[in-house]
Amino acid sequence: MNYQDYITIEPGKRSSKPCIRGLRITVYDVLDYLASGMTEDEILDDFPDLTREDIKACLAFAADRERKLMTIPA
């Protein structure tokens, strides 16, 4: 999945946080909904502008960010 096709960062929109396709829904919002126990179907029902691919892009974005984190030796 190429999340760059779905995730945008625009100065001034949602404090320049990563958003989905220029919408005002942030990657953090979607991840937080999933972490709180919402299903994909529930998120899609609440936000009809979103698609399953948008949700997968959020997960791919988070995974890529995690991969890029610097590890500090103990």
N, CA, C and O atoms as a Tinker XYZ file with bonds, in Angstrom:
   296  protein
     1  N      0.856000   -1.190000    0.000000    73     2
     2  CA     0.000000    0.000000    0.000000    64     1     3
     3  C      0.885000    1.230000    0.000000    63     2     4     5
     4  O      1.779000    1.360000    0.837000    81     3
     5  N      0.642000    2.122000   -0.926000    73     3     6
     6  CA     1.369000    3.386000   -0.994000    64     5     7
     7  C      0.535000    4.455000   -0.282000    63     6     8     9
     8  O     -0.309000    5.110000   -0.893000    81     7
     9  N      0.786000    4.618000    1.012000    73     7    10
    10  CA    -0.036000    5.547000    1.794000    64     9    11
    11  C      0.100000    6.991000    1.328000    63    10    12    13
    12  O     -0.773000    7.810000    1.615000    81    11
    13  N      1.187000    7.327000    0.606000    73    11    14
    14  CA     1.361000    8.697000    0.138000    64    13    15
    15  C      0.240000    9.127000   -0.812000    63    14    16    17
    16  O      0.006000   10.322000   -0.996000    81    15
    17  N     -0.445000    8.165000   -1.409000    73    15    18
    18  CA    -1.579000    8.490000   -2.278000    64    17    19
    19  C     -2.812000    8.908000   -1.476000    63    18    20    21
    20  O     -3.762000    9.450000   -2.039000    81    19
    21  N     -2.800000    8.659000   -0.170000    73    19    22
    22  CA    -3.971000    8.908000    0.671000    64    21    23
    23  C     -3.736000    9.939000    1.769000    63    22    24    25
    24  O     -4.659000   10.655000    2.159000    81    23
    25  N     -2.511000   10.014000    2.266000    73    23    26
    26  CA    -2.205000   10.874000    3.412000    64    25    27
    27  C     -1.589000   12.184000    2.918000    63    26    28    29
    28  O     -0.632000   12.184000    2.144000    81    27
    29  N     -2.156000   13.296000    3.378000    73    27    30
    30  CA    -1.665000   14.612000    2.985000    64    29    31
    31  C     -1.321000   15.427000    4.227000    63    30    32    33
    32  O     -1.916000   15.254000    5.291000    81    31
    33  N     -0.358000   16.309000    4.066000    73    31    34
    34  CA    -0.005000   17.249000    5.131000    64    33    35
    35  C     -0.033000   18.636000    4.505000    63    34    36    37
    36  O      0.759000   18.956000    3.619000    81    35
    37  N     -0.969000   19.451000    4.990000    73    35    38
    38  CA    -1.144000   20.794000    4.447000    64    37    39
    39  C     -0.941000   21.830000    5.546000    63    38    40    41
    40  O     -1.573000   21.755000    6.599000    81    39
    41  N     -0.060000   22.796000    5.302000    73    39    42
    42  CA     0.135000   23.852000    6.300000    64    41    43
    43  C     -1.194000   24.535000    6.634000    63    42    44    45
    44  O     -1.958000   24.916000    5.747000    81    43
    45  N     -1.445000   24.675000    7.923000    73    43    46
    46  CA    -2.655000   25.368000    8.358000    64    45    47
    47  C     -3.888000   24.491000    8.500000    63    46    48    49
    48  O     -4.872000   24.912000    9.108000    81    47
    49  N     -3.860000   23.296000    7.960000    73    47    50
    50  CA    -5.023000   22.404000    8.099000    64    49    51
    51  C     -4.748000   21.438000    9.243000    63    50    52    53
    52  O     -3.791000   20.665000    9.206000    81    51
    53  N     -5.598000   21.492000   10.253000    73    51    54
    54  CA    -5.472000   20.637000   11.443000    64    53    55
    55  C     -4.056000   20.716000   12.026000    63    54    56    57
    56  O     -3.470000   19.703000   12.409000    81    55
    57  N     -3.531000   21.919000   12.082000    73    55    58
    58  CA    -2.194000   22.180000   12.634000    64    57    59
    59  C     -1.103000   21.405000   11.902000    63    58    60    61
    60  O     -0.115000   20.989000   12.507000    81    59
    61  N     -1.286000   21.217000   10.612000    73    59    62
    62  CA    -0.329000   20.520000    9.742000    64    61    63
    63  C     -0.139000   19.050000   10.105000    63    62    64    65
    64  O      0.897000   18.455000    9.809000    81    63
    65  N     -1.150000   18.473000   10.749000    73    63    66
    66  CA    -1.096000   17.043000   11.064000    64    65    67
    67  C     -1.435000   16.246000    9.805000    63    66    68    69
    68  O     -2.143000   16.745000    8.931000    81    67
    69  N     -0.940000   15.019000    9.705000    73    67    70
    70  CA    -1.272000   14.178000    8.553000    64    69    71
    71  C     -2.778000   13.906000    8.501000    63    70    72    73
    72  O     -3.368000   13.419000    9.466000    81    71
    73  N     -3.381000   14.227000    7.367000    73    71    74
    74  CA    -4.821000   14.040000    7.169000    64    73    75
    75  C     -5.066000   13.061000    6.017000    63    74    76    77
    76  O     -4.151000   12.719000    5.268000    81    75
    77  N     -6.288000   12.632000    5.899000    73    75    78
    78  CA    -6.664000   11.692000    4.854000    64    77    79
    79  C     -7.220000   12.458000    3.662000    63    78    80    81
    80  O     -8.228000   13.157000    3.770000    81    79
    81  N     -6.551000   12.317000    2.529000    73    79    82
    82  CA    -6.972000   12.897000    1.240000    64    81    83
    83  C     -7.414000   14.353000    1.337000    63    82    84    85
    84  O     -8.374000   14.754000    0.678000    81    83
    85  N     -6.732000   15.139000    2.144000    73    83    86
    86  CA    -7.070000   16.550000    2.243000    64    85    87
    87  C     -8.308000   16.837000    3.080000    63    86    88    89
    88  O     -8.688000   17.996000    3.241000    81    87
    89  N     -8.938000   15.803000    3.611000    73    87    90
    90  CA   -10.082000   15.993000    4.504000    64    89    91
    91  C     -9.573000   16.508000    5.842000    63    90    92    93
    92  O     -8.364000   16.593000    6.059000    81    91
    93  N    -10.473000   16.843000    6.721000    73    91    94
    94  CA   -10.077000   17.308000    8.045000    64    93    95
    95  C    -10.039000   16.168000    9.053000    63    94    96    97
    96  O    -10.089000   16.406000   10.260000    81    95
    97  N     -9.952000   14.950000    8.575000    73    95    98
    98  CA    -9.843000   13.770000    9.436000    64    97    99
    99  C     -8.374000   13.366000    9.463000    63    98   100   101
   100  O     -7.781000   13.075000    8.424000    81    99
   101  N     -7.790000   13.350000   10.668000    73    99   102
   102  CA    -6.360000   13.058000   10.771000    64   101   103
   103  C     -6.112000   11.558000   10.895000    63   102   104   105
   104  O     -6.996000   10.776000   11.247000    81   103
   105  N     -4.875000   11.197000   10.591000    73   103   106
   106  CA    -4.440000    9.814000   10.785000    64   105   107
   107  C     -4.621000    9.448000   12.254000    63   106   108   109
   108  O     -5.092000    8.357000   12.576000    81   107
   109  N     -4.246000   10.364000   13.141000    73   107   110
   110  CA    -4.398000   10.124000   14.574000    64   109   111
   111  C     -5.848000    9.816000   14.935000    63   110   112   113
   112  O     -6.110000    8.905000   15.720000    81   111
   113  N     -6.790000   10.568000   14.368000    73   111   114
   114  CA    -8.206000   10.323000   14.659000    64   113   115
   115  C     -8.568000    8.876000   14.354000    63   114   116   117
   116  O     -9.158000    8.185000   15.185000    81   115
   117  N     -8.211000    8.426000   13.161000    73   115   118
   118  CA    -8.572000    7.069000   12.736000    64   117   119
   119  C     -7.898000    6.031000   13.622000    63   118   120   121
   120  O     -8.535000    5.067000   14.044000    81   119
   121  N     -6.611000    6.224000   13.905000    73   119   122
   122  CA    -5.900000    5.275000   14.768000    64   121   123
   123  C     -6.504000    5.245000   16.160000    63   122   124   125
   124  O     -6.616000    4.182000   16.772000    81   123
   125  N     -6.894000    6.407000   16.658000    73   123   126
   126  CA    -7.518000    6.483000   17.982000    64   125   127
   127  C     -8.861000    5.756000   18.005000    63   126   128   129
   128  O     -9.178000    5.071000   18.978000    81   127
   129  N     -9.646000    5.901000   16.948000    73   127   130
   130  CA   -10.920000    5.185000   16.870000    64   129   131
   131  C    -10.700000    3.677000   16.870000    63   130   132   133
   132  O    -11.407000    2.940000   17.557000    81   131
   133  N     -9.717000    3.224000   16.097000    73   131   134
   134  CA    -9.421000    1.792000   16.057000    64   133   135
   135  C     -8.934000    1.298000   17.417000    63   134   136   137
   136  O     -9.339000    0.229000   17.875000    81   135
   137  N     -8.068000    2.074000   18.059000    73   135   138
   138  CA    -7.526000    1.691000   19.365000    64   137   139
   139  C     -8.605000    1.653000   20.442000    63   138   140   141
   140  O     -8.504000    0.890000   21.403000    81   139
   141  N     -9.637000    2.478000   20.279000    73   139   142
   142  CA   -10.713000    2.497000   21.275000    64   141   143
   143  C    -11.706000    1.356000   21.072000    63   142   144   145
   144  O    -12.629000    1.175000   21.866000    81   143
   145  N    -11.507000    0.587000   19.997000    73   143   146
   146  CA   -12.362000   -0.577000   19.787000    64   145   147
   147  C    -13.365000   -0.445000   18.660000    63   146   148   149
   148  O    -14.113000   -1.385000   18.390000    81   147
   149  N    -13.399000    0.696000   17.997000    73   147   150
   150  CA   -14.322000    0.834000   16.868000    64   149   151
   151  C    -13.883000   -0.090000   15.735000    63   150   152   153
   152  O    -12.688000   -0.270000   15.498000    81   151
   153  N    -14.842000   -0.666000   15.048000    73   151   154
   154  CA   -14.530000   -1.486000   13.884000    64   153   155
   155  C    -14.410000   -0.588000   12.652000    63   154   156   157
   156  O    -14.831000    0.569000   12.665000    81   155
   157  N    -13.835000   -1.139000   11.603000    73   155   158
   158  CA   -13.763000   -0.382000   10.347000    64   157   159
   159  C    -15.157000    0.019000    9.899000    63   158   160   161
   160  O    -15.370000    1.154000    9.472000    81   159
   161  N    -16.110000   -0.904000    9.994000    73   159   162
   162  CA   -17.481000   -0.606000    9.566000    64   161   163
   163  C    -18.081000    0.550000   10.366000    63   162   164   165
   164  O    -18.771000    1.401000    9.805000    81   163
   165  N    -17.822000    0.584000   11.670000    73   163   166
   166  CA   -18.347000    1.679000   12.497000    64   165   167
   167  C    -17.730000    3.016000   12.086000    63   166   168   169
   168  O    -18.425000    4.029000   12.012000    81   167
   169  N    -16.428000    3.013000   11.821000    73   167   170
   170  CA   -15.760000    4.247000   11.393000    64   169   171
   171  C    -16.327000    4.704000   10.058000    63   170   172   173
   172  O    -16.605000    5.888000    9.869000    81   171
   173  N    -16.499000    3.768000    9.136000    73   171   174
   174  CA   -17.033000    4.124000    7.816000    64   173   175
   175  C    -18.478000    4.614000    7.910000    63   174   176   177
   176  O    -18.886000    5.482000    7.138000    81   175
   177  N    -19.250000    4.070000    8.842000    73   175   178
   178  CA   -20.618000    4.554000    9.041000    64   177   179
   179  C    -20.620000    5.982000    9.588000    63   178   180   181
   180  O    -21.437000    6.808000    9.180000    81   179
   181  N    -19.695000    6.269000   10.518000    73   179   182
   182  CA   -19.629000    7.597000   11.124000    64   181   183
   183  C    -19.027000    8.650000   10.191000    63   182   184   185
   184  O    -19.348000    9.835000   10.286000    81   183
   185  N    -18.151000    8.202000    9.291000    73   183   186
   186  CA   -17.463000    9.117000    8.380000    64   185   187
   187  C    -17.610000    8.609000    6.947000    63   186   188   189
   188  O    -16.714000    7.940000    6.434000    81   187
   189  N    -18.727000    8.919000    6.300000    73   187   190
   190  CA   -19.005000    8.375000    4.964000    64   189   191
   191  C    -18.008000    8.800000    3.882000    63   190   192   193
   192  O    -17.964000    8.191000    2.813000    81   191
   193  N    -17.203000    9.844000    4.149000    73   191   194
   194  CA   -16.188000   10.257000    3.170000    64   193   195
   195  C    -14.981000    9.316000    3.161000    63   194   196   197
   196  O    -14.191000    9.325000    2.217000    81   195
   197  N    -14.842000    8.509000    4.206000    73   195   198
   198  CA   -13.704000    7.592000    4.299000    64   197   199
   199  C    -13.979000    6.286000    3.569000    63   198   200   201
   200  O    -15.126000    5.887000    3.371000    81   199
   201  N    -12.887000    5.633000    3.175000    73   199   202
   202  CA   -12.963000    4.310000    2.552000    64   201   203
   203  C    -12.095000    3.340000    3.346000    63   202   204   205
   204  O    -11.302000    3.751000    4.193000    81   203
   205  N    -12.251000    2.065000    3.067000    73   203   206
   206  CA   -11.393000    1.053000    3.704000    64   205   207
   207  C     -9.930000    1.305000    3.356000    63   206   208   209
   208  O     -9.046000    1.091000    4.186000    81   207
   209  N     -9.676000    1.754000    2.143000    73   207   210
   210  CA    -8.306000    2.050000    1.729000    64   209   211
   211  C     -7.720000    3.193000    2.556000    63   210   212   213
   212  O     -6.527000    3.186000    2.860000    81   211
   213  N     -8.546000    4.173000    2.921000    73   211   214
   214  CA    -8.089000    5.270000    3.773000    64   213   215
   215  C     -7.631000    4.722000    5.127000    63   214   216   217
   216  O     -6.586000    5.123000    5.638000    81   215
   217  N     -8.399000    3.821000    5.695000    73   215   218
   218  CA    -8.056000    3.235000    6.994000    64   217   219
   219  C     -6.757000    2.433000    6.877000    63   218   220   221
   220  O     -5.889000    2.530000    7.744000    81   219
   221  N     -6.624000    1.653000    5.823000    73   219   222
   222  CA    -5.391000    0.890000    5.609000    64   221   223
   223  C     -4.199000    1.835000    5.423000    63   222   224   225
   224  O     -3.097000    1.542000    5.886000    81   223
   225  N     -4.417000    2.947000    4.759000    73   223   226
   226  CA    -3.348000    3.926000    4.570000    64   225   227
   227  C     -2.902000    4.501000    5.911000    63   226   228   229
   228  O     -1.712000    4.745000    6.110000    81   227
   229  N     -3.831000    4.721000    6.825000    73   227   230
   230  CA    -3.478000    5.212000    8.163000    64   229   231
   231  C     -2.599000    4.198000    8.887000    63   230   232   233
   232  O     -1.609000    4.564000    9.521000    81   231
   233  N     -2.963000    2.936000    8.788000    73   231   234
   234  CA    -2.167000    1.890000    9.424000    64   233   235
   235  C     -0.786000    1.794000    8.782000    63   234   236   237
   236  O      0.212000    1.640000    9.485000    81   235
   237  N     -0.718000    1.883000    7.462000    73   235   238
   238  CA     0.567000    1.823000    6.767000    64   237   239
   239  C      1.442000    3.024000    7.135000    63   238   240   241
   240  O      2.650000    2.883000    7.323000    81   239
   241  N      0.828000    4.200000    7.237000    73   239   242
   242  CA     1.545000    5.410000    7.636000    64   241   243
   243  C      2.144000    5.236000    9.033000    63   242   244   245
   244  O      3.314000    5.546000    9.254000    81   243
   245  N      1.337000    4.738000    9.971000    73   243   246
   246  CA     1.798000    4.530000   11.345000    64   245   247
   247  C      2.917000    3.485000   11.392000    63   246   248   249
   248  O      3.894000    3.655000   12.121000    81   247
   249  N      2.777000    2.420000   10.627000    73   247   250
   250  CA     3.810000    1.384000   10.594000    64   249   251
   251  C      5.114000    1.951000   10.043000    63   250   252   253
   252  O      6.189000    1.649000   10.560000    81   251
   253  N      5.025000    2.767000    9.003000    73   251   254
   254  CA     6.222000    3.361000    8.415000    64   253   255
   255  C      6.891000    4.315000    9.396000    63   254   256   257
   256  O      8.116000    4.332000    9.514000    81   255
   257  N      6.099000    5.095000   10.090000    73   255   258
   258  CA     6.653000    6.012000   11.097000    64   257   259
   259  C      7.344000    5.230000   12.209000    63   258   260   261
   260  O      8.418000    5.616000   12.670000    81   259
   261  N      6.743000    4.159000   12.627000    73   259   262
   262  CA     7.322000    3.325000   13.682000    64   261   263
   263  C      8.656000    2.741000   13.215000    63   262   264   265
   264  O      9.618000    2.696000   13.982000    81   263
   265  N      8.713000    2.302000   11.983000    73   263   266
   266  CA     9.930000    1.730000   11.409000    64   265   267
   267  C     11.054000    2.760000   11.390000    63   266   268   269
   268  O     12.223000    2.414000   11.564000    81   267
   269  N     10.699000    4.022000   11.179000    73   267   270
   270  CA    11.697000    5.086000   11.034000    64   269   271
   271  C     12.159000    5.685000   12.377000    63   270   272   273
   272  O     13.100000    6.478000   12.409000    81   271
   273  N     11.506000    5.309000   13.468000    73   271   274
   274  CA    11.904000    5.851000   14.767000    64   273   275
   275  C     13.333000    5.444000   15.099000    63   274   276   277
   276  O     13.748000    4.310000   14.856000    81   275
   277  N     14.061000    6.376000   15.648000    73   275   278
   278  CA    15.432000    6.092000   16.028000    64   277   279
   279  C     15.423000    5.310000   17.333000    63   278   280   281
   280  O     14.700000    5.660000   18.266000    81   279
   281  N     16.212000    4.266000   17.399000    73   279   282
   282  CA    16.339000    3.481000   18.613000    64   281   283
   283  C     17.528000    4.012000   19.410000    63   282   284   285
   284  O     18.629000    4.158000   18.881000    81   283
   285  N     17.290000    4.294000   20.681000    73   283   286
   286  CA    18.346000    4.788000   21.552000    64   285   287
   287  C     18.861000    3.600000   22.361000    63   286   288   289
   288  O     18.090000    2.955000   23.072000    81   287
   289  N     20.163000    3.304000   22.258000    73   287   290
   290  CA    20.699000    2.163000   22.995000    64   289   291
   291  C     20.535000    2.344000   24.501000    63   290   292   293
   292  O     20.608000    3.460000   25.015000    81   291
   293  N     20.316000    1.242000   25.191000    73   291   294
   294  CA    20.125000    1.284000   26.657000    64   293   295
   295  C     21.429000    1.453000   27.381000    63   294   296
   296  O     21.449000    1.507000   28.611000    81   295
